[in-house]
Every structure is written in C-alpha cells, then in structure tokens.
C-alpha cells in the first residue's frame, strides 16, 4: 500500500507518513494496515492503473483533476 501511495504522489518518500495512515484508519474504525517492504519497486503502469481502479471501486480513494493533473485523495 505504501508503494502505491508513493506512486500516486500521496507520500513523498518510502516509509514516511505511515503513522498518519495508521491514525486515519483508526479514526475511521478501519483495521490497522499491514505494511510490507518490497525489494522490487518495478510496478508496471498497467498494474498501477489496476490497483488505483480497485481502490476507486472500493471508494477508498477519490480521483480529482484531469489528464496529467490527476491526483487521488484518500477518503
């Protein structure tokens, strides 16, 4: 999840902001996320798009903007 948030530019660096994510989950009565380190950071654009669409369908994120200015907001 952290790598996906980095790819959509929600976090600045790998591993930063995890405490905020945990806090937000608790505030929304969601289970605490499980973070895992991935040694191979190569994610294809197709896979990133699939993951983003999955999060959109689950209404966990919201898409804003158009074209190259698209960004995603955690709900």
LUMZA-674421 format. One record per atom (N, C-alpha, C): x, y, z; atom name; residue number from 1; residue in three letters. Coordinates in nm, 3 decimals, always signed. Example, Ala and Ser with C-alpha at 12.3 -4.5 7.8 and 13.67 -1.06 7.14 Angstrom:
c1, c2, c3, atomo, num, residuo
+1.319, -0.569, +0.780, N, 1, ALA
+1.230, -0.450, +0.780, CA, 1, ALA
+1.320, -0.330, +0.780, C, 1, ALA
+1.285, -0.225, +0.708, N, 2, SER
+1.367, -0.106, +0.714, CA, 2, SER
+1.290, +0.003, +0.787, C, 2, SER
END
This chain:
c1, c2, c3, atomo, num, residuo
+0.082, -0.118, +0.000, N, 1, UNK
+0.000, +0.000, +0.000, CA, 1, UNK
+0.087, +0.126, +0.000, C, 1, UNK
+0.194, +0.124, +0.080, N, 2, UNK
+0.280, +0.243, +0.085, CA, 2, UNK
+0.341, +0.272, -0.051, C, 2, UNK
+0.381, +0.168, -0.123, N, 3, UNK
+0.441, +0.190, -0.255, CA, 3, UNK
+0.339, +0.251, -0.351, C, 3, UNK
+0.215, +0.205, -0.343, N, 4, UNK
+0.110, +0.261, -0.427, CA, 4, UNK
+0.087, +0.409, -0.394, C, 4, UNK
+0.084, +0.441, -0.265, N, 5, UNK
+0.066, +0.581, -0.226, CA, 5, UNK
+0.183, +0.667, -0.273, C, 5, UNK
+0.303, +0.611, -0.276, N, 6, UNK
+0.418, +0.684, -0.329, CA, 6, UNK
+0.400, +0.708, -0.479, C, 6, UNK
+0.355, +0.606, -0.551, N, 7, UNK
+0.338, +0.619, -0.696, CA, 7, UNK
+0.232, +0.724, -0.733, C, 7, UNK
+0.131, +0.738, -0.650, N, 8, UNK
+0.029, +0.839, -0.679, CA, 8, UNK
+0.062, +0.971, -0.612, C, 8, UNK
+0.185, +0.980, -0.561, N, 9, UNK
+0.241, +1.102, -0.503, CA, 9, UNK
+0.164, +1.150, -0.380, C, 9, UNK
+0.107, +1.054, -0.303, N, 10, UNK
+0.041, +1.089, -0.179, CA, 10, UNK
+0.142, +1.103, -0.066, C, 10, UNK
+0.250, +1.025, -0.073, N, 11, UNK
+0.359, +1.039, +0.022, CA, 11, UNK
+0.484, +1.078, -0.053, C, 11, UNK
+0.577, +1.143, +0.016, N, 12, UNK
+0.697, +1.193, -0.051, CA, 12, UNK
+0.806, +1.089, -0.064, C, 12, UNK
+0.827, +1.009, +0.038, N, 13, UNK
+0.933, +0.909, +0.036, CA, 13, UNK
+0.881, +0.779, +0.093, C, 13, UNK
+0.947, +0.672, +0.056, N, 14, UNK
+0.913, +0.539, +0.107, CA, 14, UNK
+0.925, +0.539, +0.259, C, 14, UNK
+0.819, +0.495, +0.327, N, 15, UNK
+0.823, +0.480, +0.472, CA, 15, UNK
+0.781, +0.603, +0.551, C, 15, UNK
+0.762, +0.716, +0.485, N, 16, UNK
+0.717, +0.835, +0.559, CA, 16, UNK
+0.565, +0.840, +0.554, C, 16, UNK
+0.506, +0.891, +0.657, N, 17, UNK
+0.361, +0.906, +0.659, CA, 17, UNK
+0.287, +0.783, +0.707, C, 17, UNK
+0.357, +0.677, +0.741, N, 18, UNK
+0.287, +0.555, +0.784, CA, 18, UNK
+0.210, +0.576, +0.914, C, 18, UNK
+0.265, +0.657, +1.003, N, 19, UNK
+0.193, +0.684, +1.127, CA, 19, UNK
+0.062, +0.756, +1.101, C, 19, UNK
+0.061, +0.849, +1.005, N, 20, UNK
-0.063, +0.918, +0.968, CA, 20, UNK
-0.165, +0.819, +0.910, C, 20, UNK
-0.121, +0.730, +0.827, N, 21, UNK
-0.211, +0.632, +0.766, CA, 21, UNK
-0.275, +0.545, +0.874, C, 21, UNK
-0.195, +0.500, +0.969, N, 22, UNK
-0.247, +0.419, +1.080, CA, 22, UNK
-0.350, +0.499, +1.160, C, 22, UNK
-0.316, +0.625, +1.191, N, 23, UNK
-0.406, +0.712, +1.267, CA, 23, UNK
-0.538, +0.731, +1.194, C, 23, UNK
-0.533, +0.757, +1.061, N, 24, UNK
-0.655, +0.779, +0.984, CA, 24, UNK
-0.741, +0.654, +0.981, C, 24, UNK
-0.679, +0.538, +0.969, N, 25, UNK
-0.755, +0.412, +0.970, CA, 25, UNK
-0.828, +0.396, +1.104, C, 25, UNK
-0.758, +0.421, +1.213, N, 26, UNK
-0.820, +0.409, +1.345, CA, 26, UNK
-0.934, +0.508, +1.361, C, 26, UNK
-0.915, +0.631, +1.312, N, 27, UNK
-1.021, +0.732, +1.321, CA, 27, UNK
-1.147, +0.690, +1.247, C, 27, UNK
-1.131, +0.612, +1.141, N, 28, UNK
-1.245, +0.567, +1.060, CA, 28, UNK
-1.290, +0.426, +1.098, C, 28, UNK
-1.241, +0.376, +1.213, N, 29, UNK
-1.273, +0.241, +1.260, CA, 29, UNK
-1.240, +0.134, +1.156, C, 29, UNK
-1.131, +0.154, +1.084, N, 30, UNK
-1.083, +0.057, +0.988, CA, 30, UNK
-0.970, -0.023, +1.052, C, 30, UNK
-0.947, -0.145, +1.006, N, 31, UNK
-0.836, -0.222, +1.063, CA, 31, UNK
-0.702, -0.155, +1.032, C, 31, UNK
-0.609, -0.171, +1.124, N, 32, UNK
-0.477, -0.114, +1.103, CA, 32, UNK
-0.413, -0.182, +0.982, C, 32, UNK
-0.356, -0.103, +0.890, N, 33, UNK
-0.296, -0.163, +0.769, CA, 33, UNK
-0.171, -0.244, +0.803, C, 33, UNK
-0.143, -0.337, +0.716, N, 34, UNK
-0.021, -0.417, +0.727, CA, 34, UNK
+0.075, -0.367, +0.620, C, 34, UNK
+0.193, -0.325, +0.662, N, 35, UNK
+0.292, -0.274, +0.568, CA, 35, UNK
+0.397, -0.382, +0.546, C, 35, UNK
+0.440, -0.393, +0.422, N, 36, UNK
+0.549, -0.486, +0.392, CA, 36, UNK
+0.646, -0.417, +0.298, C, 36, UNK
+0.771, -0.448, +0.317, N, 37, UNK
+0.875, -0.390, +0.232, CA, 37, UNK
+0.886, -0.471, +0.104, C, 37, UNK
+0.889, -0.402, -0.007, N, 38, UNK
+0.901, -0.467, -0.137, CA, 38, UNK
+1.039, -0.434, -0.191, C, 38, UNK
+1.115, -0.536, -0.225, N, 39, UNK
+1.250, -0.510, -0.272, CA, 39, UNK
+1.253, -0.475, -0.420, C, 39, UNK
+1.154, -0.519, -0.494, N, 40, UNK
+1.148, -0.489, -0.637, CA, 40, UNK
+1.041, -0.382, -0.658, C, 40, UNK
+1.082, -0.259, -0.677, N, 41, UNK
+0.988, -0.148, -0.688, CA, 41, UNK
+0.935, -0.127, -0.829, C, 41, UNK
+0.959, -0.221, -0.919, N, 42, UNK
+0.912, -0.206, -1.056, CA, 42, UNK
+0.767, -0.249, -1.067, C, 42, UNK
+0.679, -0.151, -1.079, N, 43, UNK
+0.537, -0.178, -1.099, CA, 43, UNK
+0.500, -0.122, -1.235, C, 43, UNK
+0.440, -0.206, -1.316, N, 44, UNK
+0.403, -0.161, -1.449, CA, 44, UNK
+0.289, -0.060, -1.440, C, 44, UNK
+0.283, +0.031, -1.536, N, 45, UNK
+0.170, +0.126, -1.539, CA, 45, UNK
+0.036, +0.053, -1.541, C, 45, UNK
+0.031, -0.061, -1.608, N, 46, UNK
-0.092, -0.138, -1.615, CA, 46, UNK
-0.134, -0.186, -1.475, C, 46, UNK
-0.036, -0.236, -1.398, N, 47, UNK
-0.065, -0.283, -1.262, CA, 47, UNK
-0.104, -0.166, -1.172, C, 47, UNK
-0.033, -0.053, -1.183, N, 48, UNK
-0.066, +0.064, -1.102, CA, 48, UNK
-0.209, +0.110, -1.133, C, 48, UNK
-0.247, +0.111, -1.260, N, 49, UNK
-0.381, +0.151, -1.301, CA, 49, UNK
-0.486, +0.056, -1.244, C, 49, UNK
-0.456, -0.075, -1.249, N, 50, UNK
-0.547, -0.175, -1.194, CA, 50, UNK
-0.566, -0.153, -1.044, C, 50, UNK
-0.456, -0.129, -0.973, N, 51, UNK
-0.464, -0.106, -0.828, CA, 51, UNK
-0.543, +0.020, -0.796, C, 51, UNK
-0.519, +0.127, -0.871, N, 52, UNK
-0.593, +0.252, -0.848, CA, 52, UNK
-0.742, +0.232, -0.874, C, 52, UNK
-0.776, +0.163, -0.983, N, 53, UNK
-0.917, +0.138, -1.013, CA, 53, UNK
-0.984, +0.054, -0.904, C, 53, UNK
-0.910, -0.042, -0.849, N, 54, UNK
-0.962, -0.124, -0.741, CA, 54, UNK
-0.992, -0.037, -0.618, C, 54, UNK
-0.901, +0.054, -0.585, N, 55, UNK
-0.922, +0.143, -0.471, CA, 55, UNK
-1.039, +0.239, -0.496, C, 55, UNK
-1.054, +0.283, -0.622, N, 56, UNK
-1.167, +0.370, -0.658, CA, 56, UNK
-1.300, +0.295, -0.643, C, 56, UNK
-1.305, +0.171, -0.692, N, 57, UNK
-1.428, +0.091, -0.682, CA, 57, UNK
-1.467, +0.066, -0.537, C, 57, UNK
-1.367, +0.049, -0.451, N, 58, UNK
-1.393, +0.026, -0.309, CA, 58, UNK
-1.421, +0.156, -0.234, C, 58, UNK
-1.417, +0.268, -0.308, N, 59, UNK
-1.441, +0.402, -0.253, CA, 59, UNK
-1.345, +0.436, -0.140, C, 59, UNK
-1.220, +0.389, -0.153, N, 60, UNK
-1.117, +0.422, -0.055, CA, 60, UNK
-1.040, +0.547, -0.095, C, 60, UNK
-1.042, +0.577, -0.226, N, 61, UNK
-0.979, +0.698, -0.276, CA, 61, UNK
-1.075, +0.768, -0.370, C, 61, UNK
-1.047, +0.895, -0.396, N, 62, UNK
-1.128, +0.974, -0.489, CA, 62, UNK
-1.035, +1.036, -0.591, C, 62, UNK
-1.071, +1.029, -0.719, N, 63, UNK
-0.990, +1.086, -0.826, CA, 63, UNK
-1.029, +1.232, -0.847, C, 63, UNK
-0.928, +1.316, -0.863, N, 64, UNK
-0.954, +1.458, -0.886, CA, 64, UNK
-0.861, +1.509, -0.995, C, 64, UNK
-0.906, +1.603, -1.073, N, 65, UNK
-0.827, +1.659, -1.181, CA, 65, UNK
-0.848, +1.583, -1.311, C, 65, UNK
-0.773, +1.628, -1.415, N, 66, UNK
-0.785, +1.566, -1.547, CA, 66, UNK
-0.649, +1.553, -1.610, C, 66, UNK
-0.636, +1.455, -1.699, N, 67, UNK
-0.512, +1.436, -1.774, CA, 67, UNK
-0.392, +1.417, -1.683, C, 67, UNK
-0.283, +1.490, -1.714, N, 68, UNK
-0.161, +1.479, -1.634, CA, 68, UNK
-0.176, +1.539, -1.495, C, 68, UNK
-0.284, +1.614, -1.473, N, 69, UNK
-0.306, +1.678, -1.343, CA, 69, UNK
-0.392, +1.593, -1.249, C, 69, UNK
-0.418, +1.467, -1.285, N, 70, UNK
-0.498, +1.380, -1.200, CA, 70, UNK
-0.420, +1.349, -1.072, C, 70, UNK
-0.493, +1.353, -0.959, N, 71, UNK
-0.436, +1.307, -0.834, CA, 71, UNK
-0.547, +1.239, -0.755, C, 71, UNK
-0.509, +1.166, -0.653, N, 72, UNK
-0.602, +1.084, -0.578, CA, 72, UNK
-0.600, +1.127, -0.432, C, 72, UNK
-0.718, +1.125, -0.370, N, 73, UNK
-0.734, +1.167, -0.231, CA, 73, UNK
-0.791, +1.050, -0.153, C, 73, UNK
-0.730, +1.018, -0.038, N, 74, UNK
-0.786, +0.916, +0.048, CA, 74, UNK
-0.917, +0.965, +0.105, C, 74, UNK
-1.016, +0.876, +0.109, N, 75, UNK
-1.145, +0.914, +0.168, CA, 75, UNK
-1.144, +0.887, +0.315, C, 75, UNK
END
